[in-house]
Amino acid sequence: MVPLVRIGPPDLDVEVALAYATADNFTGRPVYRPDAGCFLVAEAAERLAEAARLARALGLRLRILDAFRPVEAQWVLWTHTPDPDFLADPRRGSLHSRGAAVDLTLVDDAGAPLDMGTAFDAFTPESHHGAAAIPAAAQANRHLLLGLMTAAGWDHYRKEWWHYQLFAPHPRHPLLSDSVLGRDAMMPR
């Protein structure tokens, strides 16, 4: 049995736009297959559903940029940019590779992303939750996202405004390979 839950409509009112399934990411090339699905462990899926419900009450939606990231993909990212401030060393393991982390932003009713001050995966100090060198409106949007996610039971990583994770998931959630979803489910051949 696959220990992951598929994330997205119609079961969950979120927009899925996996950045690593396109060339629009810091590597400049797709890391996942274009048709890669979005997955999380059940506990994370439940917490994400609560965050989506809270956002919807404000006229907003969550846009999911990344969720489960196979160990193979973590190696691709790490090989490209081995920066432990923004990427987990795959030898230690990523919370994404456990299905226990999600990267996301907020969009309005028209699907336009709220200004967060930096792009997703901007590996700079301006990406930190407490960055004061970004416009006040972007700071407010980050605080709104942080409030929604923490109210839904998520922890955050202080250096990435987009990254949220389950509290202490390591003992309960093993590192997972692409093979957990079936042969070549996410990674290009």
C-alpha positions as CSV (number, residue, x, y, z in Angstrom):
1,M,0.0,0.0,0.0
2,V,1.3,3.5,-0.9
3,P,1.8,5.6,2.2
4,L,1.0,8.8,0.4
5,V,-2.2,10.6,-0.4
6,R,-2.8,12.5,-3.7
7,I,-3.2,16.2,-3.2
8,G,-5.4,18.3,-5.5
9,P,-8.9,18.9,-6.8
10,P,-11.6,17.7,-6.6
11,D,-10.7,16.2,-3.1
12,L,-8.9,19.3,-2.0
13,D,-9.6,22.9,-3.0
14,V,-6.0,23.9,-3.8
15,E,-4.1,24.7,-7.0
16,V,-1.3,22.4,-7.8
17,A,1.6,24.0,-9.8
18,L,4.6,21.8,-9.2
19,A,7.7,24.0,-9.9
20,Y,10.0,21.1,-10.4
21,A,7.8,19.6,-13.1
22,T,8.7,22.7,-15.2
23,A,12.0,24.5,-16.1
24,D,10.7,27.4,-13.9
25,N,12.8,26.5,-10.9
26,F,16.4,27.2,-9.7
27,T,17.9,24.4,-11.7
28,G,16.5,25.8,-15.0
29,R,15.2,22.4,-16.1
30,P,12.4,20.0,-15.1
31,V,13.3,17.7,-12.3
32,Y,9.9,15.8,-12.2
33,R,7.9,14.5,-15.1
34,P,5.5,17.1,-16.5
35,D,2.6,14.9,-15.4
36,A,4.0,14.3,-11.9
37,G,1.4,14.1,-9.2
38,C,1.3,15.9,-5.8
39,F,1.5,13.7,-2.7
40,L,1.8,13.9,1.1
41,V,1.5,11.5,4.0
42,A,-2.1,11.3,5.4
43,E,-1.4,13.5,8.4
44,A,0.1,16.3,6.2
45,A,-2.8,16.0,3.8
46,E,-5.3,16.5,6.6
47,R,-3.4,19.5,7.9
48,L,-3.2,20.9,4.4
49,A,-7.0,20.5,4.0
50,E,-7.5,22.5,7.2
51,A,-5.2,25.3,5.9
52,A,-7.1,25.3,2.6
53,R,-10.4,25.7,4.4
54,L,-9.0,28.6,6.5
55,A,-7.6,30.3,3.4
56,R,-10.9,29.8,1.5
57,A,-12.8,31.6,4.3
58,L,-10.7,34.6,3.5
59,G,-11.3,34.4,-0.3
60,L,-7.9,32.9,-0.9
61,R,-6.5,29.5,-2.1
62,L,-3.3,27.7,-1.6
63,R,-1.0,27.1,-4.6
64,I,1.1,24.0,-4.0
65,L,4.6,24.4,-5.5
66,D,6.1,21.2,-4.1
67,A,5.2,18.4,-1.7
68,F,6.5,14.9,-1.7
69,R,9.9,15.0,-3.4
70,P,11.5,11.6,-4.1
71,V,15.0,11.0,-2.8
72,E,16.2,10.8,-6.4
73,A,14.9,14.4,-7.0
74,Q,16.6,15.6,-3.7
75,W,19.9,14.4,-5.1
76,V,19.3,16.3,-8.4
77,L,18.6,19.5,-6.4
78,W,21.5,19.0,-4.0
79,T,24.0,18.2,-6.9
80,H,22.9,21.4,-8.6
81,T,23.1,23.6,-5.5
82,P,24.6,22.0,-2.4
83,D,23.5,24.8,0.0
84,P,22.5,23.4,3.4
85,D,20.7,26.7,4.3
86,F,18.1,26.0,1.7
87,L,18.3,22.3,0.8
88,A,18.6,19.2,2.9
89,D,21.6,17.0,2.3
90,P,20.0,13.9,0.7
91,R,22.3,11.7,2.9
92,R,20.4,13.1,5.9
93,G,17.1,13.3,4.1
94,S,14.6,15.9,3.4
95,L,11.2,16.3,5.0
96,H,9.9,16.6,1.4
97,S,11.3,13.1,0.8
98,R,9.3,11.8,3.7
99,G,6.0,13.3,2.3
100,A,5.9,15.6,5.4
101,A,6.6,19.0,3.9
102,V,5.0,21.3,1.5
103,D,6.1,24.4,-0.4
104,L,3.2,26.8,-1.2
105,T,1.9,30.3,-1.6
106,L,-1.4,32.1,-1.6
107,V,-3.5,33.1,-4.6
108,D,-6.5,35.3,-4.8
109,D,-9.9,34.4,-6.3
110,A,-8.6,35.2,-9.8
111,G,-5.6,32.9,-9.3
112,A,-3.1,35.7,-9.0
113,P,-0.4,35.0,-6.5
114,L,-0.1,37.4,-3.5
115,D,3.2,39.3,-3.4
116,M,5.6,37.5,-1.0
117,G,8.6,39.7,-1.7
118,T,10.7,37.1,-3.4
119,A,10.1,34.3,-5.8
120,F,9.8,30.7,-4.6
121,D,13.2,29.2,-4.2
122,A,15.0,32.5,-4.0
123,F,17.9,31.4,-1.9
124,T,18.6,34.8,-0.3
125,P,18.2,36.4,3.1
126,E,15.1,38.2,1.7
127,S,13.4,34.8,1.6
128,H,13.6,34.5,5.4
129,H,10.3,34.8,7.3
130,G,11.5,37.8,9.3
131,A,13.1,39.7,6.3
132,A,12.4,43.4,6.7
133,A,14.0,44.4,3.4
134,I,10.8,43.5,1.5
135,P,7.7,45.7,1.0
136,A,5.3,45.9,4.0
137,A,2.5,44.3,1.9
138,A,4.7,41.3,1.1
139,Q,5.6,41.0,4.8
140,A,1.8,41.1,5.6
141,N,1.1,38.3,3.0
142,R,3.9,36.2,4.5
143,H,2.4,36.7,8.0
144,L,-1.0,35.7,6.7
145,L,0.4,32.5,5.1
146,L,2.3,31.8,8.3
147,G,-0.9,32.3,10.4
148,L,-3.0,30.0,8.2
149,M,-0.4,27.3,8.2
150,T,0.4,27.4,11.9
151,A,-3.4,27.5,12.8
152,A,-3.7,24.3,10.7
153,G,-0.9,22.6,12.7
154,W,2.2,23.1,10.5
155,D,5.7,24.1,11.6
156,H,7.8,26.4,9.4
157,Y,11.4,26.8,8.3
158,R,12.6,30.3,9.1
159,K,14.7,30.7,6.0
160,E,12.0,30.0,3.5
161,W,8.7,31.8,3.5
162,W,7.2,29.0,1.3
163,H,8.2,25.9,3.3
164,Y,6.0,24.2,5.9
165,Q,6.5,20.8,7.6
166,L,5.0,18.5,10.1
167,F,6.5,18.8,13.6
168,A,9.2,16.1,14.2
169,P,8.1,13.6,11.5
170,H,11.4,11.7,11.2
171,P,10.7,8.7,13.4
172,R,7.2,8.1,11.8
173,H,7.9,8.8,8.2
174,P,10.8,7.1,6.3
175,L,12.6,8.5,3.3
176,L,10.7,7.5,0.2
177,S,11.9,6.8,-3.3
178,D,10.0,7.5,-6.6
179,S,9.3,3.7,-6.6
180,V,6.8,4.1,-3.8
181,L,4.3,5.5,-6.3
182,G,5.1,2.9,-9.0
183,R,7.8,2.8,-11.6
184,D,8.9,6.2,-12.8
185,A,5.8,8.0,-11.4
186,M,7.5,11.3,-10.9
187,M,11.1,11.2,-12.2
188,P,11.9,11.5,-15.9
189,R,13.1,8.4,-17.6
